[in-house]
Amino acid sequence: MCGLLPHIRRAGPHRAQLEFGRTHDAMTHHASPVRTDGWVQPILVAKTGTHLATVRAAAQASVLAFLGSRGLSSWQEWLAGPFTKTVRRTSTGKLETATATEPVTARVEVADADGTVSVALAYAPSRYSELPREVVKAQVSGTDLARTVDQPEPGPFEVWVEQSLTTGKASAQAAHAAWIWMLHRLQDNPEQVAEWAALGAPLTVRLTGPAALAAAETEHADDTAYGFVRDAGFTEVAPRTLTAAAVPMRR
């Protein structure tokens, strides 16, 4: 699990438009052409994992990386842009190499119902031209893992993800939704975020269809307890497709 420093100020204006209680645009480049400009948060996942557990691990690792290394100037550079993430898959051995030798700021392991362990490593942001070695070597496109039963991990909110997305795409969208929830709560209730982070940022990921996401957005678009993600449309989906949501935990 990860050490962390759960105290963050809200970022200033940025293109991701994280105006809480509304729908937020987000960018994902987990399967896009090679770029050398801009800031991106790299996330590595194990190719031996499973779909839901990997999506959950990636979302948790993404926010914990932020909470654990907020003093790095790269976060403020990244927060001033579109919150881009790149999710890439690699072998378990390469994940261990990255953990031991690279500036990984969060590592999350999630076991699904049959005991298969999915692993995600998240880094602080870097420029595309300066990505860590193991990230550069990892596979960018086609990350779609076996779909098995996950074990929900109750937390203060759930992440709903559109069910047709590949594991790589879904991981980034789930992370976007987790960020929406986290940044909003840091303004209203930072103690809740600190408690949540100290537990490893538990959350449940649920797969759902586009109709259910759209209905939730229509009903709760102005409710700050919810947050909705629309993708920029570089891969898999059309621009501004509704892909994920952070919603209050079902009781």
C-alpha positions in Angstrom: 0.0 0.0 0.0 1.0 3.7 -0.2 2.2 6.4 2.1 0.5 9.7 1.5 0.1 13.3 2.6 -3.6 14.0 2.4 -3.5 17.8 2.2 -4.1 19.5 -1.2 -5.2 22.9 -2.3 -7.6 23.2 -5.2 -6.0 23.9 -8.6 -6.8 27.1 -10.5 -8.7 27.2 -13.8 -7.9 24.4 -16.2 -9.2 22.9 -19.3 -10.6 19.8 -17.7 -13.4 22.0 -16.4 -13.8 20.3 -13.0 -16.6 22.6 -11.9 -18.1 20.2 -9.4 -21.6 19.1 -9.6 -21.5 19.4 -13.4 -20.3 17.2 -16.3 -16.5 17.3 -16.8 -14.5 16.9 -19.9 -11.4 14.7 -19.6 -8.6 13.6 -21.9 -7.2 10.1 -22.1 -4.3 9.1 -24.3 -3.9 5.5 -23.3 -4.0 4.6 -27.0 -3.2 7.7 -29.0 -0.4 8.6 -31.4 3.0 9.3 -29.9 3.2 12.8 -28.4 6.2 14.9 -27.1 4.3 17.9 -25.7 2.1 18.4 -22.7 1.9 16.8 -19.3 0.5 13.3 -18.6 0.0 11.0 -15.6 1.4 7.6 -16.4 -0.3 4.5 -15.0 1.0 1.0 -15.5 -1.2 -2.1 -15.0 -0.3 -5.8 -14.9 -1.3 -7.7 -18.1 -2.1 -10.7 -15.9 -4.9 -8.8 -14.0 -8.7 -8.8 -14.6 -10.9 -6.1 -15.8 -12.8 -4.7 -12.9 -10.0 -5.2 -10.4 -7.6 -3.4 -12.7 -10.0 -0.5 -13.3 -10.4 -0.1 -9.5 -6.6 -0.4 -8.8 -5.8 2.2 -11.5 -8.3 4.7 -10.1 -7.1 4.3 -6.6 -3.5 4.5 -7.6 -4.1 7.6 -9.6 -5.5 9.6 -6.7 -3.1 8.2 -4.1 -0.2 9.2 -6.3 -1.4 12.8 -6.1 -2.1 12.7 -2.4 1.3 11.1 -1.7 3.5 13.6 -3.7 1.6 16.8 -3.9 4.7 18.8 -3.3 6.0 18.0 -6.7 5.7 21.0 -9.1 4.7 18.6 -11.9 1.2 18.2 -10.3 0.5 21.9 -10.7 1.7 21.9 -14.3 -0.7 18.9 -14.9 -3.6 20.4 -13.1 -3.4 23.5 -15.3 -4.1 21.3 -18.3 -6.6 18.6 -19.3 -5.7 16.0 -16.6 -4.5 13.6 -19.3 -3.6 10.0 -18.2 -1.9 7.3 -20.1 -2.7 3.7 -19.0 -0.3 1.0 -20.3 0.1 -2.7 -19.6 3.2 -4.6 -18.9 4.4 -7.9 -17.2 4.5 -8.5 -13.5 8.3 -8.6 -13.7 8.4 -5.2 -15.3 6.1 -3.8 -12.7 8.4 -5.0 -10.0 11.3 -3.4 -11.9 9.4 -0.1 -12.1 8.5 -0.2 -8.4 12.1 -0.8 -7.4 13.9 1.6 -9.8 11.5 4.4 -10.9 9.7 7.3 -9.2 6.4 5.4 -8.7 4.3 7.3 -6.2 1.5 4.8 -5.6 1.1 1.1 -6.0 -2.3 -0.6 -5.5 -3.1 -4.4 -5.6 -6.7 -5.6 -5.8 -7.8 -9.2 -5.6 -10.9 -10.3 -7.4 -13.4 -12.9 -6.3 -11.3 -15.9 -7.5 -8.1 -14.5 -5.9 -6.4 -13.1 -9.0 -4.4 -10.1 -8.1 -4.4 -7.0 -10.3 -1.7 -4.4 -9.9 -1.6 -0.7 -10.8 1.4 1.7 -10.5 0.8 5.4 -10.8 3.4 8.1 -11.2 3.5 11.8 -10.8 2.9 13.6 -14.1 5.7 14.1 -16.6 6.0 15.4 -20.1 5.5 12.8 -22.9 9.1 13.3 -24.0 10.3 12.4 -20.4 8.2 9.4 -19.6 9.9 6.8 -17.3 11.7 4.0 -19.1 9.3 1.2 -18.1 6.3 3.3 -19.1 7.9 4.0 -22.6 8.4 0.2 -23.0 4.9 -0.8 -21.9 2.1 -1.6 -24.4 -0.1 1.4 -25.1 -3.1 0.0 -27.1 -5.3 -3.0 -26.8 -5.4 -3.4 -23.0 -8.6 -5.4 -22.4 -8.4 -8.0 -19.6 -10.6 -10.9 -18.6 -14.0 -9.9 -17.1 -14.5 -11.7 -13.8 -16.3 -10.9 -10.6 -14.8 -8.1 -8.5 -15.1 -7.8 -4.7 -16.6 -4.4 -3.9 -14.6 -2.3 -1.5 -17.1 0.0 0.3 -16.1 3.6 0.3 -17.8 7.0 0.3 -18.6 6.8 -3.4 -18.9 4.4 -6.3 -17.5 4.8 -9.8 -19.8 3.9 -12.7 -18.0 3.1 -15.9 -19.5 2.4 -19.3 -19.5 -1.3 -19.8 -18.2 -1.5 -23.4 -14.9 0.3 -22.7 -11.7 -1.7 -22.8 -9.8 -2.1 -19.6 -7.3 0.6 -20.5 -9.9 3.1 -21.4 -12.2 2.3 -18.4 -9.2 2.6 -16.1 -8.5 6.2 -17.2 -12.2 7.1 -17.1 -12.6 5.7 -13.6 -9.6 7.6 -12.5 -11.1 10.8 -13.9 -14.3 10.2 -11.9 -12.3 9.5 -8.7 -10.4 12.8 -9.2 -13.7 14.7 -9.5 -14.9 13.3 -6.2 -11.6 13.9 -4.5 -11.0 17.5 -5.6 -14.5 18.5 -4.7 -14.3 16.9 -1.2 -11.0 18.6 -0.6 -12.8 21.9 -0.7 -15.8 20.9 1.4 -14.5 18.2 3.7 -10.7 17.6 3.6 -10.9 15.5 6.8 -13.1 13.0 4.9 -10.5 12.8 2.1 -7.7 12.3 4.7 -9.6 9.4 6.3 -10.4 7.9 3.0 -6.8 8.1 1.8 -5.5 6.6 5.0 -7.6 3.5 4.2 -6.1 3.2 0.7 -8.8 5.2 -1.1 -11.4 2.4 -1.1 -14.1 2.5 -3.8 -16.4 0.2 -5.8 -16.4 0.1 -9.6 -19.7 -0.9 -11.3 -20.2 -1.4 -15.0 -23.3 0.1 -16.5 -24.8 1.0 -19.8 -25.0 4.4 -21.5 -28.7 4.8 -20.7 -28.1 4.5 -17.0 -25.3 7.0 -17.1 -27.4 9.4 -19.1 -30.3 9.1 -16.7 -28.1 9.7 -13.7 -26.6 12.8 -15.4 -30.0 14.2 -16.3 -31.3 13.7 -12.7 -28.1 14.8 -10.8 -26.2 17.1 -13.1 -26.3 20.0 -10.6 -25.8 17.8 -7.5 -22.3 18.2 -6.1 -22.4 14.7 -4.6 -22.1 13.4 -8.2 -19.6 14.0 -11.0 -19.8 13.0 -14.6 -17.0 12.4 -17.2 -17.2 13.1 -20.9 -14.2 11.9 -22.9 -12.4 14.0 -25.4 -12.9 11.2 -28.0 -9.3 10.5 -29.1 -9.8 6.7 -28.8 -12.7 4.2 -28.7 -15.5 6.7 -28.3 -16.8 9.9 -30.0 -16.0 13.3 -28.5 -17.9 14.1 -25.4 -19.2 10.6 -24.9 -20.4 10.1 -21.3 -18.1 7.4 -20.0 -18.1 7.4 -16.2 -19.6 8.9 -13.1 -18.8 9.3 -9.4 -21.9 8.7 -7.4 -22.7 8.4 -3.7 -22.2 4.9 -2.3 -25.4 2.8 -2.2 -26.5 2.1 1.3 
